[in-house]
Amino acid sequence: MKDNTPIFILILLFIFVGFSYGPFKNAKLNNSNGVGGASSSFGKTNENLGPISNKETAEEIKNAEANIKKLEENLAKQIEEKKRSPFYGKVQMSHISGLGNQDPNKEYVSLSTNLDKKETVNITGWYLKSEVTGYYTTIGKATLLPFPFTKADSSVILQQRDRVIVTKGFSPIGISFRTNKCTGYFEENRTFYPGLSKKCPQLIDEKLPQFSSVYDRNDECLEIIENIPRCTTKGSSFIRDLSDTVPESCKTYITTRINYNSCVALHFGDTDFPGNEYRLFLNKFGPLWRERSDKIILHDQNGLIVDSISY
């Protein structure tokens, strides 16, 4: 059913204007009669309204103006609420960083969710628009299990406590993606803004093979592995610097099994494997919004307003 509330409020505005105009008109007639006749302007009697003074008329006009202002504010509020998305307050723009930076990969908008436990929202197809320039850009899809430069896109469906980084520029691994407990490996030879979480599983906590039947040699390998930083691979130069006493099986394990792919294979079934952060890239070079004094508005797929951020 069509909502006629704004029309009803406009009708009320006209009624109030009519009420305010009546006393004002009568007051003008009283003043005119008082100038040329014997009656006093303070005591003129109107057969419909009774005795009206200038003070009472001014007070009535003031009250009418206040009521009109209140109705106008309510009307504006009604119109504003009609522009809001059903997801207003569910997805929020927390901040924008790197405005005007020459490197588009350093400019990004952060989104956060305020969803109930079992509630989800699909933000693919939503768009960000500048209130000043009118430029806009659409949020696309993302790969849920990312491998560099391997595209397998799905809709971005957010859940409770999910976070989204929407970067103006380009992905260091060629795709938009959802993080997981192994994606910290992507940071080793690349730079993300902001940086990815480097909370890959501790290598020493993995189920490691026995590298040597000689306990000292085996312990030596375990110590080396324990000292390798999280989310870090080791190549041939690292191996060349190791002592000759380190078993070849240990060296092979370090170069072939400590990496992102092996981490995924070992931990894909973990309940905490999926991350709660999406990294989405708009692949844009040119300006989308002003460096200052602008308002970026997040719209849903129907063009309704989800949230906005002013600066």
Secondary structure, DSSP 8 states (H G I E B T S, - for coil): ----HHHHHHHHHHHHHHHHHHHHHHHHHHHHHHHHSSS-TTT-EETTTEE--HHHHHHHHHHHHHHHHHHHHHHHHHHHHHTB-TTBTTEEEEEEE-TT-SSGGG-EEEEEE---TT--EE-TT-EEEETTT--EEE---EESS-BTTB--EE--EE-TT-EEEEESS--TTSS-EEEETTGGGGGSSS--SS--------GGGS------SSHHHHHHHHHHHHTS-TT----HHHHHTS-TTS-HHHHHHHHHHSSHHHHHHHHTTSTT-EEEEEEEE----S-SS-SSS-EEEEE-TTS-EEEEEE-
